Amino acid sequence: ATGFSHTLFLKEDGSLWAMGRNSYYNLGDGTNQNRHSPVKVVDSGVTSLAAAGAHSQIVKTDGSLWSVGANDFGQLGDGTNADRNAWTKVLDGGVRDVAAEGPSVFVFADPNKAPTDVTLTPGTILENRPAGTIVGDFNVTDPDVFLGPQSFAYAFAAGNGSTHNHLL
């Protein structure tokens, strides 16, 4: 992966190596010293990487997302605008890949957990209601960890027959 003036690469053993300009600590070696030859910055466990501008991101085997470097637009994803000179964990899991361009970072997750806390109120829905009549509320919690649990509510409307009901 290449940033504005730095390069990251993985070796087969899962180690991460970096070289190039390091003004914003974007190589992740704990310094802001430019590196004219590759240096190991993570010993093992890296599965994916991204570099852009003056920041870098990695995904580890446990699905966690880590960032380092310039953070003036919040691109590291740690909830601050502070530059980071050490790899900082920003997501605990659920990430399978990462890409970056300029000050933007794109996280690809595996949303694979089944929804929980599924409820329909009222518990009984009457038949033969006019089409479009709201007959209940459907609530569900999505437990995928990369965003944290989130709840969603939908209105359930009767359709033109038993197979045409829909969520609004």
C-alpha positions in Angstrom: 0.0 0.0 0.0 1.2 3.5 -0.7 0.5 6.8 0.9 1.5 10.3 -0.2 5.2 9.4 0.3 5.3 6.2 2.3 4.9 2.5 1.5 3.7 -0.4 3.6 3.9 -4.1 2.8 3.2 -7.5 4.4 5.4 -10.5 4.5 4.1 -14.1 4.4 4.6 -14.4 8.2 2.0 -11.5 8.8 4.7 -9.0 9.7 4.2 -5.4 8.5 7.1 -3.4 7.0 7.3 0.3 6.2 9.5 2.8 4.4 9.4 6.4 3.2 8.6 9.8 4.6 7.5 9.7 8.2 6.7 13.3 9.2 3.4 12.4 10.8 4.5 9.1 12.4 2.6 7.3 9.5 5.1 4.5 9.3 4.1 3.2 12.7 7.6 2.8 14.1 7.2 5.2 16.9 9.3 7.9 15.4 9.0 10.6 12.8 12.3 9.7 11.2 12.2 9.1 7.4 13.2 5.5 6.5 15.1 4.9 3.2 14.9 1.2 3.6 12.2 -1.1 5.0 11.8 -1.4 8.8 9.6 -3.9 10.6 6.8 -2.1 12.4 4.4 -4.9 13.4 5.8 -8.4 14.2 2.9 -10.6 13.2 -0.8 -11.0 12.8 -1.5 -8.4 10.1 -4.0 -9.6 7.4 -4.8 -6.3 5.5 -3.3 -2.9 5.2 -4.0 0.6 3.8 -2.0 3.8 3.4 -3.1 7.2 2.2 -1.9 10.8 2.7 0.1 10.6 5.9 -1.8 7.9 7.7 -1.9 4.1 7.7 -4.4 1.4 8.8 -4.1 -2.4 9.4 -6.4 -5.2 10.1 -5.2 -8.0 12.4 -6.2 -11.7 12.4 -8.8 -11.1 15.2 -10.6 -8.6 13.0 -9.4 -5.5 14.9 -8.6 -2.3 13.1 -5.5 -0.2 14.0 -4.4 3.2 12.8 -1.3 5.5 13.0 -0.2 8.8 11.6 -1.8 12.2 10.8 -5.4 12.6 12.1 -6.3 16.2 11.3 -9.7 15.1 9.8 -10.3 12.3 12.2 -9.3 9.8 9.6 -7.7 7.4 12.2 -11.1 6.7 13.5 -10.2 7.0 17.2 -12.6 9.8 18.0 -10.0 12.5 18.2 -8.0 14.7 15.8 -4.7 13.9 17.5 -1.9 12.5 15.4 -0.7 9.0 16.7 2.9 7.9 16.7 2.0 4.3 17.8 -0.5 1.9 16.4 -3.9 2.6 18.0 -6.7 0.1 18.1 -9.9 1.8 16.8 -12.2 -1.2 16.4 -12.2 -4.4 18.4 -13.3 -6.8 15.7 -15.6 -7.5 12.8 -13.3 -6.0 10.2 -12.1 -8.0 7.2 -10.4 -5.4 5.0 -9.5 -1.7 4.9 -8.8 0.8 2.1 -7.8 4.4 2.2 -7.6 7.4 -0.2 -6.5 10.9 0.8 -8.0 11.6 4.3 -10.7 8.9 3.9 -10.7 5.4 5.3 -13.1 2.7 4.2 -13.7 -0.3 6.5 -15.1 -3.6 5.1 -16.8 -5.7 7.7 -18.4 -9.1 7.9 -21.9 -8.4 9.3 -22.7 -12.0 10.0 -24.6 -12.1 13.3 -28.3 -12.8 13.4 -30.5 -10.0 14.6 -31.6 -10.3 18.2 -34.5 -8.9 20.4 -37.0 -9.3 17.5 -40.4 -8.1 18.6 -43.7 -7.4 16.9 -46.3 -5.3 18.7 -49.1 -5.9 19.1 -48.5 -9.6 19.3 -51.5 -10.4 17.2 -52.2 -8.8 13.8 -55.8 -8.8 12.6 -56.5 -9.9 9.1 -58.5 -8.2 6.4 -57.4 -4.7 7.1 -57.4 -2.1 4.3 -54.2 -2.0 2.3 -51.7 0.4 3.8 -53.1 0.3 7.4 -50.3 0.3 10.0 -51.1 -2.8 12.0 -48.0 -3.0 14.3 -44.4 -2.2 15.0 -41.5 -4.4 14.2 -38.3 -3.9 16.4 -34.9 -5.6 16.0 -31.4 -5.2 17.4 -28.4 -5.7 15.0 -25.5 -7.0 17.2 -22.6 -6.6 14.7 -19.7 -5.4 16.7 -18.0 -3.1 14.2 -20.8 -0.5 14.7 -21.9 -1.7 18.1 -25.4 -3.0 18.8 -28.0 -0.8 17.1 -31.8 -1.0 17.3 -34.2 -0.4 14.4 -38.0 0.1 14.4 -40.3 -0.4 11.5 -44.1 0.0 11.0 -45.7 -3.1 9.6 -48.6 -2.4 7.1 -51.2 -4.7 5.7 -51.1 -5.3 2.0 -53.6 -6.5 -0.6 -53.6 -10.1 0.7 -51.7 -12.4 3.0 -48.6 -12.3 0.9 -48.4 -8.6 0.3 -47.7 -7.3 3.8 -44.6 -5.0 4.0 -42.4 -2.9 6.3 -42.6 0.9 6.0 
